[in-house]
Structures are given as C-alpha cells and as structure tokens.
Amino acid sequence: MPTFVIHALGKPASKVTLDGERVRVGRDPGNDLVLPDESVSREHAIFARDGDGRWVVQCVSETNAVVLDGRMVTSAAAVAEGNEILLGSDHLIVFSEDPFKADGYIQIKSGYERKRCPTCKWEGMTSSLRLTACPRCAAPSLEAVDTYRGSASSAPQAATAAVDPAQAKALFSKLKSARMSYLERADGKVEGSIRTELSESKGATLGSGADPSLKVFGIHFGEVSIAWAGEHFEARSSMLFPAMKVNGEKAKVARLRNGDVIEIGGNQFRFATT
C-alpha cells in the first residue's frame, strides 16, 4: 500500500495513502491521485506493480514528462523508498511504502526550488539536496526561478516578503506560458514546417497564404491566428470553411491550454507548454 508525500510550490507538504496495485495520477478528478495544476496532464502517470512485485512508474502523458530522481523517464521505471518523482513543474512526489518514513518525508527541511535550464529552457521543481543536471538535455547547471522550503509546520517562503505566494505562482505560470509554448503538427503530415515556437511578441498563422507558420492542406477559406492575449495564448479563426475546432468543439475564439488540439478540416495542430 503506497504512500505519496506531495511537495508543491507554494503549499505545505501533505501525504496520501492509497490501496490497490495500480494508481493513476493526473489533474482530472477521475484519477486516484489528483494534482490540480495546469502543468500536470489530465492523465499524467500510472504507478503499478510489475511481474516481480516491484512498483514502477509509467508516463502516459503525450505532452508532459515524468522526472525520477532528476532523470526524465519515458518508459516504465522502477521506484523505491524515498524516490522523488516530478510531475508537471510544481508537484514533486516522494514515494514510500513505509508510513513512518512517509511522516519523515513531510518533516524534511530540504529546500525545493523551481529551476530553468538556460540551454533547452526546461523548467521544473528540484530538491536542493540533489545536484541535478537538466533532465532533458543533461546541461550541467540550472538557474533558480523561485524557492519553496517544504515542511509540515513552516509556511511557504516567497522570493521576498512583499510577494504573495499565490500571486507569484500565477505570474510564473503566465511567464512560462508566454515564453515556453509552441505549436506543432499532430496529423502526421511532413511537408513544410511541423513546429513553430511562440512568445509574447511572436504568434503563428495557420493557413496557406503568404508564408504561414504552419500550412493548412486541403480546401479551406481563411486562416487561424495564434497570439498572446496578456495572460494566455488565444486562437482566432477567420475561417469561412471549414470551421476551426478546438478539442473537437467548433469555435471562433478559444483560450489555449497545454495539450489542446486545433483542427481545421483534416489538419491537426497541438498547442503545448514545456
């Protein structure tokens, strides 16, 4: 019966003990362990026992990774007592099969920090007790973004006494969306560009006019523009035919969230924030 000790930026540590041989983790309320944060996928990871009785973690998200003790894992990986598993950018889980040790992981005074890789722009939560290279590109140094010192009794520490933690988290979330987002083809077509980076000042155009960011194939009239709207990216359609769909729903204007799929006829494009 595993216990998951949850350290989240801006919150005191907590623990959850769950029955069963399979635990689904994600932000969707239907999961066994729910982490309500936009950096966590709706269905992010599964913890389960393998044929030898060991617990393993498997990433099931197509857009967000699982980082196990500082290593990014894409296939099933064994987890043991005290392993740290990062899901999204703000939730670090300590795995335990011993309730008494789990209580110790809550009391631990190590500092947890949000760090960013200056090379590939990966961003996530790390432990100050672990000398961590970038889990994505293995760059040897990461830059601190903000800090949270986790314990059962202490309040979350903001970067300065004048900054409210909730406001700071919201600001970092906005900056991450603005500076670390992209649009990519999700339909398998390989002609032309298949990915374009986005920023506050750089949007994207989906169409077939003069130099679109990503080309739309087939018969269509109009285009779709992607632009920063102050707090999030937004898709706006001038399509007369066919209609733009976001996650299967027709829309003229849509706020974009990590993993959303924009569909124009037989063309599909995925919006993602790393």
Order of alpha helices (4+ residues) and beta strands (2+ residues): beta-beta-beta-beta-beta-beta-beta-beta-beta-beta-beta-alpha-beta-beta-beta-alpha-beta-beta-beta-beta-beta-beta-beta-beta-beta-beta-beta
